[in-house]
Amino acid sequence: PSNTALTVGPKIDYVLVKTFNQYTFEPIHIILAKALVGKQFAKKYAEGTDEDFANYTSETKVIPYKILAEFKGADLVGIQYEQLLDYATPYQNPENAFRVISGDFVTTEDGTGIVHTAPTFGADDAKVAKEATPEVPPMLVLDDNGNPVPLVDLQGKFLSIVNDETYGFANEYVKGEYLSDEEKSTEFNIQKENLKSIIADLKAYLSVDERIALKLRKENKAFKVEKYVHSYPHSWRTDEPLLYYPLDSWFIKVTDVKDRMFDLNETINWKPKSTGEGRFGNWLKNANDWNLSRSRYWGIPLPIWRTEDKKEEVIIGSVEELYSAIEKSIKAGFQKENPFKDFEIGNMS
């Protein structure tokens, strides 16, 4: 649901393939990397003739396919596509969403050579979306207070607008691992009733991912659905899968000075030399902007005050500065008294 772009490799060769959907048996057209045709059209597929296409039925064991055209990824850039799961659109610049964009990280080792891109939930996705022209907006919607939020709340549940009468999703955990056995049992009973027209005798709870795949299959939007094992970040505290969120943060713009830091590092007499020139030097070469405001239960608040209209910011560097600022606030009529009125500047006893 949070997808807003598809990323292709500009120099990769792609093809347009005519075939049939193995789930709905309807005619479809597929675009994928030319180098992956053999992998994706293996087993039950074979290159077909016009006669094969004319005689195809749901009973045909081998599904015919035919390559109709070939082009570079660069030729696809800018094309808009229909949103697969249209529960919401980005609150900002939705006209720039659901486009094919270019990315140098796309490979033809596996998959289709086309990368699902959701700028809301990944640093790489956010970067390639920002670099696109025009910039691809992340899937953010406005909450009841007018604040932009992703489709998944901070508890790991879909917002209520991600609602499907048959498949559910609204207010559900996006990861099945977040549910207790009792919660899964309750959800299973709901699913059994809602999905009875699709699955006559559902045997077990279906995760959000499984139901999304099922929905896309039924709607003729999925070419191939498979399970495969891949790495995914997990919490070292709970062993549960992690979710990435776009959060407002304060950064030190290290990228503006990293070249200078690297040059200064070379003037230091490191012992052993390999530590400074190798590990630390390589770190400086690839340094990113430093996030100062990571949320922690035990974190210390940043001493930054900002007006409601966000036009003025004040950074308080000491208790003395804070005392002085409060005195100004009292004189302006915003505060009645100074909580530090008995504080002696310089006396930390």
C-alpha positions in Angstrom: 0.0 0.0 0.0 2.9 2.4 0.5 4.4 1.9 -2.9 4.8 5.1 -4.9 7.4 4.2 -7.5 9.1 1.4 -9.6 12.8 1.6 -10.1 14.6 0.3 -13.2 18.2 0.2 -14.3 18.7 2.8 -17.1 21.2 0.7 -19.0 19.4 -2.7 -18.5 17.6 -4.3 -21.4 13.9 -4.9 -20.8 11.3 -6.8 -22.8 7.5 -6.7 -23.2 6.1 -10.2 -23.0 2.6 -11.5 -24.0 1.3 -14.4 -22.0 -1.5 -15.6 -19.7 -2.0 -15.2 -15.9 -1.4 -18.6 -14.3 -4.0 -17.8 -11.6 -6.8 -16.2 -13.6 -5.9 -17.6 -17.0 -6.6 -14.2 -18.5 -4.3 -12.6 -21.2 -1.6 -10.3 -19.7 1.5 -8.3 -20.7 4.6 -8.4 -18.6 7.6 -6.1 -18.5 10.9 -7.5 -17.0 14.6 -7.5 -17.6 15.6 -9.5 -20.7 18.2 -11.4 -18.7 15.5 -12.8 -16.4 13.1 -14.1 -18.9 14.6 -17.6 -18.7 14.3 -17.6 -15.0 10.8 -16.2 -14.6 9.3 -18.1 -17.6 10.7 -21.5 -16.6 8.8 -24.7 -15.8 5.2 -24.2 -16.8 5.9 -21.7 -19.5 7.3 -22.1 -23.1 7.6 -19.8 -26.1 4.4 -20.0 -28.1 3.1 -19.6 -31.6 0.0 -17.8 -32.6 -1.8 -21.1 -32.7 -0.7 -21.8 -29.1 -2.2 -18.5 -28.0 -5.4 -19.1 -29.9 -5.9 -22.6 -28.4 -5.0 -21.7 -24.8 -7.5 -22.6 -22.1 -7.4 -23.0 -18.3 -6.7 -26.7 -18.9 -3.6 -26.1 -21.0 -0.6 -27.5 -19.1 2.1 -25.3 -20.7 1.5 -21.5 -20.8 2.7 -19.9 -24.0 4.6 -16.6 -24.0 6.0 -14.3 -26.7 8.4 -11.4 -26.6 6.8 -8.5 -28.4 9.4 -5.7 -27.9 12.7 -4.8 -26.4 14.0 -1.5 -24.9 16.3 0.1 -22.4 15.3 0.9 -18.8 15.9 4.6 -19.7 13.0 4.4 -22.1 10.6 3.4 -19.3 11.5 6.3 -17.0 8.7 8.7 -16.5 5.9 6.3 -17.4 3.0 6.3 -14.9 1.3 3.1 -13.8 -2.0 2.2 -12.1 -1.7 2.0 -8.3 -2.1 -1.7 -7.3 -3.6 -1.1 -3.8 -5.4 2.2 -3.9 -6.4 2.8 -0.3 -4.7 6.2 -0.2 -2.6 8.7 -2.2 0.2 10.9 -0.9 -1.1 14.1 0.6 1.7 16.1 -1.2 2.2 16.1 -5.0 0.2 12.9 -5.7 0.5 13.6 -9.4 4.2 12.8 -9.1 3.6 9.4 -7.6 3.3 6.0 -9.2 6.0 6.6 -11.8 8.9 4.6 -13.2 12.2 6.1 -12.0 15.9 5.3 -12.5 18.3 3.7 -10.1 21.9 2.5 -10.4 21.4 -0.2 -7.7 19.0 -2.3 -9.8 20.4 -5.7 -10.8 19.4 -8.6 -13.0 20.6 -11.3 -10.6 17.0 -12.2 -9.4 13.4 -11.0 -9.5 12.3 -9.0 -12.5 14.9 -6.2 -12.8 12.2 -3.8 -11.5 12.3 -2.7 -7.8 9.3 -1.9 -5.7 10.0 1.5 -4.2 8.3 2.8 -1.0 10.1 6.0 0.1 8.2 6.0 3.4 9.9 2.8 4.7 13.5 2.7 3.6 16.6 4.9 3.3 17.5 3.6 -0.2 14.0 4.0 -1.4 13.8 7.6 0.0 17.1 8.5 -1.6 16.2 7.3 -5.1 12.8 8.9 -4.9 14.3 12.3 -3.9 16.8 12.1 -6.8 14.0 11.6 -9.3 12.8 14.5 -11.4 10.2 15.5 -10.3 10.7 14.1 -6.8 8.5 11.1 -6.0 6.5 11.8 -2.8 6.4 9.2 0.0 3.1 7.7 0.9 2.1 10.0 3.8 -1.4 11.0 4.7 -2.8 13.6 7.1 -4.0 12.5 10.5 -6.8 14.1 12.5 -4.5 16.9 13.6 -3.2 17.6 10.1 0.1 16.0 10.7 1.6 13.8 7.9 1.9 10.2 8.9 2.6 6.9 7.1 0.0 4.2 6.6 1.4 2.2 9.5 1.2 3.7 13.0 3.9 3.6 15.6 2.3 0.4 17.1 3.0 -1.4 13.8 -0.7 -1.4 12.6 -2.2 -0.2 9.4 -4.3 2.9 9.7 -8.1 2.6 9.4 -8.1 3.9 5.8 -6.3 0.8 4.7 -9.6 -1.0 4.8 -10.7 -4.0 2.7 -14.1 -5.6 3.4 -12.9 -9.0 2.3 -9.2 -9.1 3.2 -9.1 -6.8 6.3 -5.9 -4.9 6.9 -7.4 -1.9 8.8 -6.0 -1.6 12.3 -4.0 -4.8 11.9 -0.4 -5.5 12.7 1.6 -5.6 9.5 3.8 -8.4 10.8 2.2 -11.6 12.0 5.1 -11.9 14.6 3.6 -9.1 16.6 0.4 -11.1 17.4 0.0 -13.4 20.3 -1.4 -16.9 19.7 -4.8 -15.7 21.1 -4.9 -12.7 18.8 -4.0 -14.9 15.8 -6.9 -17.3 16.8 -9.3 -14.4 16.9 -8.1 -13.0 13.6 -8.3 -16.5 12.1 -12.0 -16.8 12.9 -12.7 -13.4 11.3 -10.7 -14.4 8.2 -12.5 -17.7 7.9 -15.8 -15.9 7.6 -14.6 -13.1 5.4 -12.7 -15.3 3.0 -15.1 -18.2 2.7 -16.1 -17.2 -0.9 -12.4 -17.4 -1.9 -11.0 -20.2 0.4 -13.7 -22.7 1.2 -12.0 -24.2 4.2 -9.3 -21.9 5.6 -7.0 -24.0 7.8 -4.8 -21.3 9.5 -4.3 -17.6 10.0 -3.1 -15.7 7.0 -0.6 -12.9 7.5 -1.1 -9.5 5.9 1.5 -10.4 3.3 -0.3 -13.6 2.4 -3.6 -11.8 2.1 -2.2 -9.0 -0.1 -0.7 -11.7 -2.4 -4.1 -13.5 -2.4 -5.9 -10.2 -3.3 -3.5 -9.4 -6.1 -3.9 -12.9 -7.5 -7.7 -12.7 -7.6 -7.6 -9.3 -9.2 -5.3 -10.4 -12.1 -2.5 -8.1 -10.7 0.0 -10.8 -9.7 2.1 -12.6 -12.3 3.8 -15.0 -9.9 3.5 -15.4 -6.1 6.2 -17.4 -4.3 7.6 -17.7 -0.8 11.4 -17.3 -0.4 13.8 -16.8 2.5 15.6 -13.5 2.8 17.3 -11.5 5.5 15.3 -9.0 7.4 16.3 -6.7 10.3 15.2 -7.9 13.8 15.4 -6.3 17.2 18.3 -7.7 19.3 16.1 -7.1 22.4 12.9 -8.9 21.4 13.9 -10.8 18.2 10.9 -9.3 16.5 11.0 -7.8 13.0 11.8 -4.1 12.9 9.9 -1.4 11.0 11.4 1.8 9.6 9.6 5.0 9.9 10.1 8.5 8.5 10.7 10.8 11.5 11.5 14.4 11.9 15.0 14.7 13.3 17.8 17.1 14.0 21.1 16.5 12.2 24.6 17.8 12.2 25.4 18.2 8.5 28.6 16.2 8.6 28.6 15.9 4.8 29.4 19.6 4.5 32.7 19.1 6.4 33.7 15.5 5.9 36.3 16.3 3.3 37.9 18.7 5.7 37.8 16.1 8.5 39.4 13.5 6.3 42.3 15.9 5.4 42.8 16.7 9.1 42.8 13.0 10.0 45.8 12.5 7.7 47.8 15.0 9.9 47.3 12.9 13.0 50.1 10.5 14.0 48.0 7.4 14.6 49.4 4.4 16.5 49.0 2.0 14.9 48.9 3.8 11.6 46.4 1.4 10.1 43.7 2.5 12.6 43.6 6.1 11.5 44.3 5.6 7.8 42.2 2.4 7.5 39.2 2.0 9.8 38.7 5.6 10.9 39.8 7.1 7.6 37.3 4.9 5.7 34.6 5.9 8.1 35.2 9.6 7.5 35.2 9.0 3.7 31.7 7.6 3.9 30.4 9.7 6.8 26.7 10.6 6.7 24.9 13.4 8.4 24.7 12.7 12.2 21.2 12.3 13.7 21.3 13.9 17.1 17.7 13.4 18.1 17.1 9.7 18.1 14.1 9.0 20.3 14.9 7.2 23.5 12.9 6.6 26.7 15.9 7.7 28.7 17.0 10.4 26.2 18.0 14.0 27.2 15.8 16.6 25.5 17.6 18.9 23.0 17.6 22.4 24.4 15.9 23.9 21.3 12.9 26.2 21.5 10.9 27.0 18.4 7.9 29.3 18.0 4.6 27.8 16.9 4.9 29.5 13.5 8.4 27.9 13.2 9.9 31.2 12.2 12.2 31.6 15.2 14.5 29.1 17.0 16.6 29.5 20.1 19.3 27.1 21.3 19.9 27.3 25.0 23.5 26.5 25.8 23.6 26.9 29.6 21.4 27.4 32.7 22.5 31.0 32.7 21.1 31.5 29.2 17.9 29.6 30.2 17.5 31.9 33.2 17.9 35.0 31.0 15.4 33.7 28.4 12.8 33.0 31.0 13.2 36.6 32.4 12.5 37.9 28.9 9.4 35.7 28.7 8.1 37.0 32.1 8.6 40.6 30.9 6.7 39.8 27.7 3.8 38.4 29.8 4.2 34.7 28.7 5.3 33.4 32.1 4.5 34.5 35.6 7.6 33.5 37.5 11.1 32.1 36.9 11.5 28.5 38.3 15.2 29.3 38.5 14.7 32.4 40.6 16.8 31.0 43.5 19.5 29.5 41.3 22.9 31.1 41.7 24.7 31.3 38.4 27.9 29.3 38.6 26.9 27.4 41.8 26.2 23.8 40.8 26.3 22.4 44.3 
